């Protein structure tokens, strides 16, 4: 808890005289810096709340493609209105520089497709210092955070849920219309589905939002005044009041010459219609009566933009076309659906095109979308002051530009030539192509534009896969890597998902994986290996939101001498071994968080060990004894051992030492801090002295590639020369700052303890005084 959050926790302590006296006493012990900061923040927030922006636009952040979010963001000055927050939303925000501060979230339905990124969005908002976030549409969504308490700590962030049908602030009026299913019986009679309670309503209803910007009054254009030679002074006030003025040279200036007209805008709609069962509800809604087409309709009431979160088959149905006729023929319709292009990230393609120059097998090119029609990611519609689509903002993938950037890096061509010579001389002793390891996420904590959070696919044979951790956006990464058709094949042949521990960056992609298998018609339940808390989370989600079919195995039963498996678990494990074509799977507890595990998979005479998140661990060394490949986290750079110890992570050299001590034939480093998003800060000597490599998103590694990996680092450093220079320039300074920060954190922890003692003492004294009175 930082100083500011302590102050607000105390402020909320109570409103009695005793509480305020206690609060005042504690405030004086902490100091007044936090108060000044809070006051400045309040003033800024008040200004933002009351400020009317000149520019408003709507942007398609996620176009609803398979594996991507269906997220729309409306930017109005400093304010952001997010409509839905699917998996990958915060990563796209980071890449496309869409700030999450001063945000409000609206949900068109509380399905995972719309809320899968909400937990990460909230946690990232909290880390950014945001103190309050409002989520509109369904009070039911508060249940999501109620059932995640075991692994999500909201700290001082105040989360508000709002199910009111009206929302208004200084920029926007937003009206929600709730739609429910209508079905027909066998005789063709309409059956109105009445939903008994809030839980049912939340799960079975969808919403549309009619958004109308606040009218902005006219104002004087200073540019036009300068052009006309109007001197500053009372003339400006007269013009603004609507009066003509006469200039010294005799010219008459009318208000219309210099006063900009009231800012025009368009009303827009964002709606979700998942099946044809909902269309009647849309047709019956008063808000969608065809008054748009009537003569004399106010221009600001005409809905010129409609964003449809609607499947292709529904959008093209005869009844939905009737609904579309309710809008002006000039209206723009944007459809978010699975058939849109799956190209959502330019940076992912940039990185892979450049890495592919170094080794085209280890860094295969991502599958580009073949879709040219539909709504592209980042499509923008300007709402004010000018209205209409802006094609310039659409996401573009430019391979030649990315390759040109790489070749322009200092000494990169020379390094490539030297690498080619080295690889020709390198004799590869192990030519096996399996097991194949594919990385979908190699970053820690939160996704960045260069590295997603943890996700590793272990392929034991062409038709058998196990996923080691499954962070938010893993399914989207699979789509980028394989393309939709091949990704679906992999998903159908996915035998098991293993989750190492309950930190959100390791399992928030799991629900998407389970749901997509259902969509693909896979009949067998997905086997899930993980800590017991994972089962609790999945069961609670199934109970509150939507049913998830899975078979769970507690990782404790894979640990020696920890817990005997039940007969049902023994059968599951035997079937798992058989389906995966593995000889054995074993695990051990590691020191990171409660029930954190490392795992070992032995298959066809080859063993892979994955550490999960951990600090130095003897049990892990015993588990991995003599393994062929150790995949070990290296969150911190060398020199940050104290920080690694406190955070229960490992430094680069600590990970290498674990590999050496367990006699691993090769150590592959992953889970890097996002401060090293392009290339981790690793001493060259490590690659020269030890069999070590570092992982990247979308890297594919087979046994035949391991001897090659250490040779790649010089070329990687050359490719990312600017990033390396920045790291070297700031390394010593950064370490000093981080050490000072560690000391400051320790001081604050001590201050927190002292504060608790002080509160206890003061409460006791005040209570005694109150009793005496």
Helices and strands as residue ranges (DSSP letters): H 3-11, H 17-30, H 33-50, E 56-60, E 72-76, E 79-83, H 89-95, E 103-106, H 112-115, H 118-127, E 132-136, G 139-141, H 142-146, E 158-162, E 166-168, E 172-179, E 182-184, E 190-192, H 198-204, E 206-213, E 219-220, H 222-228, H 234-240, E 245-246, E 252-253, H 255-258, E 259-260, E 267-272, G 276-278, H 279-284, G 286-288, G 290-293, G 299-301, E 303-309, H 312-315, H 318-324, E 332-336, H 346-356, E 380-384, E 388-390, G 391-393, H 399-407, H 412-425, E 436-441, E 455-461, E 464-470, H 474-482, H 484-492, E 494-498, G 504-506, H 510-519, E 526-530, H 532-544, E 550-554, G 555-558, H 567-580, E 584-589, E 597-603, E 606-610, H 618-623, E 629-633, H 641-647, H 652-661, E 667-670, G 674-676, H 684-689, E 692-694, E 700-701, G 703-705, H 706-709, G 710-712, H 713-719, H 721-772
